[in-house]
C-alpha cells in the first residue's frame, strides 16, 4: 500500500517523462495488496476496501493518461527497431480500464452487502461511485440509472434528505477522490489567488466559464486552471431524482 502511494506521489510530481510506468506500478502494487488480503482473509474481507479504492483511483488516472510523444512505440537500437513494451502494456491497461473499474466497484459492493448489518448510506455511496465511473467514461444513461438507484437506497433512511443533499445538492468534480481531485483546493474568496464563475450542464460539462479576479501576476496559472476546468467532468446537481443545470457557480482557488 505504501509503495503504491509512493508511485502515485512520483506520478503527481512528474519525476520522469514516462509517467505511465508509475501508474501501472501503482495499480500493480494495490493489486498485490488485495491478493495478499484475499489469500489470508477471503474475498469478502473489509480489509480489501483500501486496496480496492486505490485500484479504482489508479484506473481513473490510467483511463485519461496519454503517453507522451517522446515515448514512441518503436525505438532505435543499433538500427534495429525494438518494441517499447511498457507503452504496449500501458495501452492494454487503458483498453481494459472501463471493465476493470466496473469489476473493482462490484467487488466493493459485494463486501459492503456481506456485512452483518449493511448500511444503506454506504451502499448508496457505492452506487454513486458506480455512477461517477460510468459518467467519467461517457456512459451517461447508465450513470443516471446508478444515481437514481442510490437515491432509492437512501429513501429508507431516517435522514434520507440530508444524505441526498450531501451527494447531489451541488456539482462534484470527478474523480471524487481527495488525492486525485483534478482541481486545486477551494478557499474563501479573501484567501484566493483566482476567482472563477462557471456553470455545469445536466450532463456534467462545464459551460460559461469566466474569470472574475484581476490578479494579472497569475495569468499563466489561471489560464492553465481554466483549461483544466473545461476538461473536468462533474457529477451534476440533482433535483427530484433528475439531473439539472447549475448556473453561475463561483469558486475561489488557491494556486500556491
N, C-alpha and C positions, 0 to 999 in steps of 0.2 A: 504494500500500500504506500509506504513512504517512497519507494523507488518510483512508482507510478507518478506520485505527486512531484517528484524531482524532475522527471521528464516533462511534465506539464509546465513547471516553472521555467525550465530551459526553453521550451517552445515559446512561451509568452515573452521571454526576454530576447528571443531571436538570436540565440548564441551561435547559430550556424545556419547557412543557407538551406541546408537540407532539412527543413522543419518537418517534413512528412515522416522522417525516421523517428523523431521524437513522439509523434502521435501514434505510430504503430507500436513503439516500445511502451508507451503509456497504456494502450489498450491491452497489450500482451501481459503486462505486469498485473493489471487489475484482473485479467482472466486467470492468471496463475493463482492469485489470492482467492478467487472464487472457487477454483478447483480444489485448493487446499481445504477450504471450509467444507465443501461437499464431501471430500474424502473422509473427514473426521465427524461431521455432524449431519450430513444428508442435504438433499436439495431444498428442504423447506426450513432450514435454519435461519433465524433472524439475523445471524452474523453475516449472512450473504448480502444483506442490503447495502452496506457501504461499498463493497467492490462492484456490485451491480450498478449503483448510482454512478460510480466512477467510470464504468464501461459505457454508460449512456452518455455521460459528458464527453468522453472520447469520441463517440460516434457523431455527436453534434459537430465537433471540430473536424473530424475526418470528412464528413459529408460536404463541407464547404471549402476545404483547403485545396488550393490549386498548386500543383507542382511548378516551381519557378522554371523559367526558360533555360537557366544555366544548369539545370539538371536534366539533360536530354535522355531519351530512352536508349540511344546508342552513343557510346563513347569510343574514341580512337585510341588504340594502344598498339604501337608498332605497326600502324597502318591497317590493323585488323579490327573490324567492328566487333564490339562486345556489348552484350545486353546489360543495361543497368538494372540489376534485379530488384533493387529497392523501389524503383519507380514502377516497375511491373507489379510488384507486390502491393504497393500502395493503391494502384488503380484497381486491383482486385478488392482491397478493403473498401474503397469508395463504392464500387459496384454493389457490394453486399451490404452497404451501410443501412439502408432502409429496413431490410429484412432483419438485420442484426438488432437494430434499435427496437423493433416490434417484439422480438424474442426476449430481449432484456426486460422490457416493461411487462411482458406476460409473466416472466419469472418473478418479478417484484410483486405483481398482483397475486400470484399463486401463494407466495409466502404470507402476504397480509391476510388473505382469505383463510389460511390454515390455522391462524391463531385462535386460541380458545374463545375469545370474545372479539370478533372482528369489529373494528371501529369504522363507522360509516364515513366519518370525515377523512380518515386515512385512505379508505377505498376511493372516495371521491377525488382526492388529490392525485391518486394513481391514474384515474380516468382522465383528469386534466392533463397529467403528464403525457398520456397517450394522445390526447387531442393536440397538445403542443407539438409533439413529434410529427404527427400527421400534417399539421399546418405548416411546419417548417419545411416539409418535403413536398408541399404543394397539393396535398390531398385534402382540399378544403371541405368538401361534403362530409367525408368520413371524420374529419376533425370536429366539425359541428355536432355530429352524432355522438362522439365521445363526450363533448362538453355537456350536451343535454343529459346524457346518462349520469354524469357527475351531479348535475342539479337534482335529478330524480333520486339519487342515492342520498343526498343531503336532506331531501324533503322530510325524511323520517326523523331527523334530529330536532331536539327541542330548541336549539339555537340555529336553525337552518338559515334564517335570513342573514344572520351575522356571518355565517360560513360562506354563503353565496356571495355576499358583498365583498368578503376578503379575496375571493377568487376572481370575481367578474365585474367589480364596480368600476374599474378603470383599465385601460390597456396595459399589458405587461410585455416588456421586451423579451424576446427569445434569443438564446436559451435562457430559461428561468433558473439557472444555477448561479449562485452568488459569485463563484470564481470565474465562470465563463460568460458573465454578462457582457454583451458587446459594447455597452456604453459606460462612460466614466460615472463616478458617484454623483447622485443628485443632491444638491445642497440648498440651503436657504439663499434667496436672491442676493442678500448683502454679502455673502461669502463666495459668490460665483465669479468665475472667470468669463463664462459665456452664458447668455440667456437666449433660449430658443422658443419659438412658438410653432406648433405643428398640429395637424390632425391625423387621426388614424381611421381608415375606412373599415367597413364591416368585415372586409376580408383580411384585415391586419396589415394594410400597407400604409406607409407614411405619405402624407399629402400636405400641401400648403405650408411647406417649411419656410420659416422666416427667422432671421436673426434680429434680436431686439437690443442687444448691448452695443456699445460703441468703443469697445476695447481694441483699438487698432493694433496694438502690440501683439495680439494673439490672432491676427487674421489667418495666418497659416494653419495653426492647430484648430481654429474654429472651422475653417473650410474643410479640413480633414474629418472633423467630428460630424459636420453636416452631411458629408459624403457617406460616412459610415451609417448615419441615422437613416438616410434614404434607402439603404440596403437592408435595414433591420426589419425583421418580421415581428409583429406584435400579436399576442393573443388579444382579440378585440374585446371591447366592453359589451356586456350582455344586459338586456332588459327583457323581463318576462320570457326568458328562455330563448331569446333571439339576439344575434349579434347586431350591434348598431354602430353607426358612425360617431366618432368623437371629434369635436371641433375645438380648435384653439387651446390645446394643452400648452401650458407654459412651464418649461423645465429649466432649472438653473444647474449648470455643470461646473465642476472644479476640474481643471485640466492639469493641475500641478502633480 
